């Protein structure tokens, strides 16, 4: 939920980003000013490192999340203004190989005012960044900029997403993994719910009940079964940044699988053994295992429609897993969508659940009353 973050600047002052309400006139100004801002940052970065942050002049190619359609030139301003009341943060991708230089660059310009005349005056000041250690940057550097366009002033959060690039632009996975589809905006579904649904679909599609686990340290000559073996296991894990990873590895002798109690023997992969694949087509195959348009993966709406043809048993399993991801139905802690407002958080999650349940014809199948109460008691103490 961008536009609420507060960060302490190098001057020890706490700065808070604001949400920017807009109409079509504000959108035109915002699109122009942000292009100028990124142009200015690119030029300043090039002076320092003799290289650009972004290779293309059209910065819309690097925007992600809702920024891609709010600020992108391909989307009609009147349509955006009819769907969105404001904007809280700007998401723009940067090659993760430039993350260390970007960190030092932002530290260098923090507190300094830069101006550009093109043809109107746009001046920007980086007030604060969330990064204080180049070795702990994570996947995103969050910043708060003060922007002045003539007499118009605003404070805005700009998130620099450290992503995989190829040939100077983000990879297909980078675009996909943090995308926000305008079709979901039209039906009132937050983009994060799209990622939650992908997690649920990958988990259900890769669930097996014919394996038994041994401990990670087990060897062929000394097999020790894990004390707790579940009835089923999700073989693949989905992460927006990490990709698709296989959680378990088969134990075999000369490529012949080992079976115990008529179940295949597997062990959990050690962290250093895990290999993640960032491939949208591979994700499509795991979920559908058939020829399905790749566009079906890109929005919550299209995923709900495409998977509504699954059989009832599978759809119930998907809903159960989705509920667990949303509300932690097994009692575990889960991510909040709106950490500041428990009622809005509940609504944003329930809207997605209800849309999926309705698409599946299972809207009356689950009673979430106790599950939601338990979730809110844990999450909003």
N, C-alpha and C positions, 0 to 999 in steps of 0.2 A: 504494500500500500504506500506508494511513493508520495512525497510531499509532506510528510509528517516528521521526517528524521531531523534530529538535532546533533550537531557535531561541534567539538571544540576546536577553534582555530589555533594557529601558532601564537596568536596574540592573547590566548587564554579567554577569549570571548566565545560564548556559545551561540552558534548560528542555527537557525531553523529554516528548513525549506518550506515553501508555501505551495499549495495547490493553485494553479492558475486557471480561473474561470475564463471561458472563451466563447465568443460567437465567431461568425465567419471573418470579421475584421481582425480579431485577435489572432485567429489561426493564420491568416495571411502574414501578419507581422511576425508571428512566432516562427513560421517556416523560413522567412527571410532572415531573421536575426540569428537563428540557430545555424543556418548555413554559413553565415558570417563568422559566428563563434568558432565553428569547427575549422573554417578556413584560416582564421587567425591562429588557433592552436597548432594547426598543421605547419604553418609558416614559422612559428616560434620554435617548435620542436625541430624543424629542419635546420634552423640556425645553430641549434645546440648539438645535434647528432648527425648532421648532413644526411638525413634520411627522413622520410615522411611517416607520420602515424598512419595515414590512409593514402593509398596510391591513386585513388580515383577522385576526381573533382566533385562528383555527385555523391554527397555524403549520405543520401537516402539509401545507398547500397549497403551501408554499415549499420543502419538503425535496426533495432530488434524490439520484440514485445509490441505493446500498443503504439510505441513511437513509429513503427514501420508504416502504419496506415494513418495515424494522426498527422504525422509530419511528412510522409512520403508523397511524392508528386503524382503518384498513380491513383490517388483517391480523391474524390470530389469533396471539396470543403463543406458544401451544404449538407452532404450526407454525414460527414463526421460530426458537424455541429448538432445534427439532429439526434445523434447516438450518444455523444459524450458531453458532459457539462463542463469538464475541466481536465487538466493534466497535472500529474504530480511529479513525475520524473521522466527523464529522457534516458533511454537505453541505447548505447552505441558500442559496437564491437571493435576491439583492437586485437591485433595479432598477439597471442600470449607470449611469443618469443620476444616481444618488445616490452614486456611487463616491468622489468627492472628499470629500463630507461624511462618508461612512463612514470614510474614511481618517483624517480629523482627529478624528472621534469616538473611534475605537479608540486613536489616539495619546493622546487626552485621558484615557481611562479606564485606560490601561495602568498596572498596578501599584496601582490603587485597588480596594478591596474594596467590593462592593455586596451588599446583603442584601435578601431579600424573605421575607415571612411569609405563607404561603398554602396551608394553615394551618400547615404545618411550616416549619422554617427552612431556607432555601436561600441560601447565600452564594457568590458567584463573584468571582474575580480574574483579570483578563487579564494573564497573565505575559509574553507576547511575541507579536509579529506579524512577518511576513516582509517587510512593506512599509516601506521607508525613504524612498521618493520618490513623491509623489502622481502624478507624470507617468510612472511606470513600474510601474503597478499590475498590468498584464497582465489576465487574465480571472478571477483568483482571489486573494483575500487570505486567507492562511493564518494561523491564530491558535492559541495554546495557552492554555486556560483551566484554572484550578484551581477545582474545584467541591467544596463541602461541603454534605452533606445530613445534618444531625444529626451522628452520629459517622462517617458514611460519606464518605470523601474519594477523589477521583480527579482525574487530569490528563487532559484530553481535547483533541484537535485539532478545531477547528471551522473549516471552509472556507466563506468567504463568496464564492459564485460570482456574478460580475457578469454579469447576464443581461438580455436584452430582455424588457420588460414591456409589457402592454397592459391598460388599465382596472384597474390595481393588482395584477395577477397575472402570472406568467410566460406568455410566448407558448407556443403549441403546440410550436414549434421548440425553445424553451428546455427544456421538459419532455423532449422527445424526444432531444435531442442529448447529454444527460448521463444518460439514464435507465439504470437497472439493473433488469432484469426478473426477477421471482421464478422464472419458468419456467427461466431459465438457471441460477439458483442451485441449483435442484433437480437439474440434470444436471451441476453442477460446472464451469460455464463462467463465467469472469470477464467483467464487463461490457465491458471494453476490447476484447475479441475481437469483440464485436458491432459495434463501430465499425470495427475492422479489416476485417470482412467487408463492411460497407457500402462502404468504400473500394474493395475488390476488385470488388464488383458494379458500382459506378458506373464504374470504370475499364474493365472488360470490356464493359459495355453501350454505352459511348461510344467504343470503339476503332474507328478508321478506317485503312484502308490505301490510300485513294485521294486522299491529299493530299500536297503538297510544301510545305516551309516556306521563306519568305524571311526576311531579317533584319528586326528590328523597325523599323529606320530606313529600310527600303525605301519608295520612292514609285512611283507608276504609271509615271513616266518613267525611273526608275532602280531596277529590281528586281535585288536581289542574293540569290541562293539561299544558305541556310545551308550551311556546309561539310559538316556532318554532318546527313544526313536519315535518319531511322529508317524501318524497313519499315512501322511503324504508329504511330499517336499516340492517346493517351487524351484525348478532347476535353473531358471534364468532370473537375473535381476536387471531392472531398467533404471538408469539414472540420467538426468538431462545432461550433466557434465561428463560423467564417466562413460556412458554408453550402455551397451548390452553385455553383461558378464555372466559367465556360467559359474554357479555357486559350488558345484560338486564335480568330482572327478571319479571315473570308474576305476576300480581296482581289478587288475587282470594279471594273468600269467601268460606270457608269450601271446598277447593279444586275445587270449581266451578269457571271457568274463568269469569272475568268481561269483557263485551264488550261495547264499546261506538262507535256510528256511524258505527256499524257493523264491528268494528275492535277490536282486543284483546288488553286489557290494560296492558302495561308494564311500568316499571320504570328502570332507569339506576341504576346499582348496585353501592353502595358506595365502596370506596377502600377497606375497611375492610371486605366487603362481597364477594369480588371477589375470586374465587377459580380457580386455573390454573391446568390443567392436562398435565403432561409430558408423553405422551404415543403415540408412533409412530403408533400403530394399530388404535387408536382412530382418529388420524389425517387422516389416510388412509380412514377410514369409512366416515368422514365428507366430504372429497373431492369427493370420488367415490360412496359411498353408495352401493357398490357391491363387489363381490369377485375380487380383483385386486392384483397382486403380490406386496408385500411390497417393493421390489426392485425398483418399479416404482417411489417411493418417493425420492430416494436418489440422483438423478441427474436432472439437467435442461433438458437434452436431453430426458431422459425417461419420465419425466412429460409432455413435449411437445408432445411426441409421443402418450402417453396414453390418453391425453385429446383432441387430434385431432379428436377423434371419437365422441366428444360431438356435439350436434346440433349447427347450425350456430348462432342462437341467443345467446346461452350461450358462445360460443367462442368469439363473439363480446364483450360481457360483461367482459369476462376475459381480453381481450386485453385492453379495456377501463380502467379497474382497474389497470392493469399492467403499462399502460402509466402514470396514475395518481401517482403511487408509484415511478416510475422512474423520472418523470419530473414535478410532481405537476401541472397537467393540470388545476386544480381548483385555482391555484395561491398560494398554500401553499408552505412552505419551505420543501424540501426533502433532504435526505442524498446524499452527493457527493461520488462517488466511488474513483475518483482521485482528491483530493482537490487542488493539485498543478498545474494541467494541464487541462484546460477546454476542449481542443480538445480531449485529451485522455479520459477524463471523458465522453464526448459525445459519443465517439466511443465505449467504453465499455458498455454503456447502449444501444446504438443503435444496436450493434451486437446481444444482447440478444433479443431485441424487434423484430428485423428482422427475427431471427431464429424462434421465436414463431409464428410470422405472416405468414411466409412461411409454417410452419408446419400446420397451420390452413387453408391455402389457401386464406388468407386475406391480402396479402402483399400490395395490392393497396387500402385497405379500408380506411386508415387514412392518412391524411397529417399532419406531425408533425412539419412542418417548424416554424409556429408561436409559438407552444407549447415549442419547444426547445429554441427558441430565448428568450421567456419570462423566461424560467427556467434559462438560462445562465445569463441573465441580473440580476436576483435576486441572484443567487448563487455565481457568480464571479464578484462582484462589484469592 
